[in-house]
Amino acid sequence: MNGRRSRVTRALVRLYPTAWRERHGDELSAILEACPVGPSLILDVVLGALDARLRAIRGHGAVEEQLAFMTAARSLSAVAAGPVPVAPTSSAWPEVQVLAGGGLSRRQLLRRSLGAAVGLWAVETGAGMIGFLWPNLSTGFGGPVTLGDMSAVAARPAVPGTSLRGGAPAYVSEARAYIQLVDPTLGFRDGIDTDGSGATTNVRALYQRCPHLGCRPNFCPSNYWFECPCHQSRYDRLGTKIAELGPAPRGMDRFAISVVGGILTVDTSKLTLGPLPIALGQPGIIPSRGGTCI
Ligand code: FES
């Protein structure tokens, strides 16, 4: 046990510059042997060594070196509950006298700054995580979003001059979704589609986030497909990915929806991943109506 403690002590003393060790190494070793070794003590020694090395690099003389020792020894003695080293009394060492009077040393300042920075980082990270993960259970994105009846939704076309009845989507920013009629000749039908397929309600709510890297695909009014501006993934009007066009691994994701008394609600807390891509010309792809927009 004592052998291990001696190895730890030697390792800690070796952190200091050679010239510093030659003058104060034995005294520091004695203090370390008397201290209970813990994280706080190790942090003290590391910061003290860093301080001593910085002073050595800047070429300060014996006064600064003595100050570094006093700074380390004061704190370590406090940990060990032992006597505080006697401060020099020469008027040539005003900074040391300030320390003896209870002022902040550079090492203490470093330590407190480090602690404050770590604490601030922890608070910011924690607050950000809570804000990101906290579900919005009442309204808005993260929970159910009620959008109104067919005419209210149709009044919000994704592209001016297009219409739900014509096969183009509405865009509802509060749900971050495109709303499409599966069969444009029909309106909303009462019911629930927990998988977002629209098989019961004739409505599909497509999440605006591209499954590749998260860009927002735009609806193209010339071909009636969605086209992602980032890497050119293409999706038909109901969000099915065209296999040959772009790197997205699947179709656009879909929110669960319900229609009650003709009123559409999109549940943005329940997302179903889009289906696998389908090759051009195969059943399941709605053909384009014209040229691309990108
Ligand atoms: S982000 Fe849409 S294709 Fe890359």
Residues whose N, C-alpha, C, O or C-beta is under 5 A from the ligand:
A	BS01	FES	C210 H212 L213 G214 C215 C228 C230 H231 Q232 S233 G246 A248
